[in-house]
Amino acid sequence: MRIDLFLKVTGLLKTRSIAAKAISSGAVDLNGSPVKASAAVETGSVIALTKPDGERITIKVLVVPATKNVSRKDRTALYDVVHREEQDCL
């Protein structure tokens, strides 16, 4: 599955176009390297993402879904959060 679609399906980013913009701006790394939106995500991949709100999250892919539709309750089973940094607000 493409990384932009994976980010959308998991709910980490709201839409695929937001995911593509985040990837092209360099806010997403796959296994420690910047990627293109078409890069393939595999089980065991590590994705580091800076969300639009400034939160930095690193996840490990546990399952790559076979379809584009995943229920909201099943989304968190697709990945494991390795590290999370929230931006401090003053």
N, C-alpha and C positions, 0 to 999 in steps of 0.2 A: 504494500500500500504506500502511496505517496505521502511524504511527510506533511504537506499542507492539508491533505485530507485526514490524516491521522490526528492532527491537532484539532481539527474541527469535530471529528467523530467523538473524541474523548471529552470534548467540552472545555479544553484548556483555552482555546480561543473560539470566539463566537461564530465566525464565518470562515469559509475557505479563503475569501479574498483578504480578510484581515491576517490570516495565517501567511498568505503569499507575500503580503507587504512586510510582515515581521521578518520573514526569511530573507527577502531581498535587502532589507535594511541591516542585516547582520545580527538580529536579535535572537537567532536560533542556531544552535550548534548540534550536530549529530556526531556522536562518538568523538567529541573534542575538535571537530572541524566545521567551518562554515559550509553550508550546503545550498543547493538550489531547491526550489519547490517540488521538483520531480524526483528528488532523492528517495530511495526505497527505505522504508522502516522495516526492521526485522525483529523477531523476538530476541531480547537481550541487548538491543540498542539503548544507548544513553542519550537523552535529549536534554539540552540546557536551553531554557527559554526565558527571555525577559518580556513579561506581559506589558501591555500598554499602560497599566497603572503603576508600573515600576517594580512589581514583584518579580524576583528572580527565583525560578524553580528548576530543579534538575530531577528528571524521572528516568526510570528504567522500564522499558517496554516488556510486559509480561505476556501479552497476547495481542496479535495483530488480527483484528476482526475480518471476517470473510465478506461482510457486507458494509455498505455505507450507513446503514441504520442500526444504531445501538441504543437501547433504552437508557434513560437517565440513571436509573438505579444500577445498571451494569457497567457504566462508563469507568468507574474507579477501579474495577477489577482488571482493566486493560493495562494498568501501569502501577508502579510503586514509586512514591515520592522518596527520593534519595536525600535531597536537600532543599530547603525553602528559606528564602530571605525576603522579608517584607521591608519595603522602603519606609524609613522613619519619616513621619509627618510632623512638622513643627507647628 
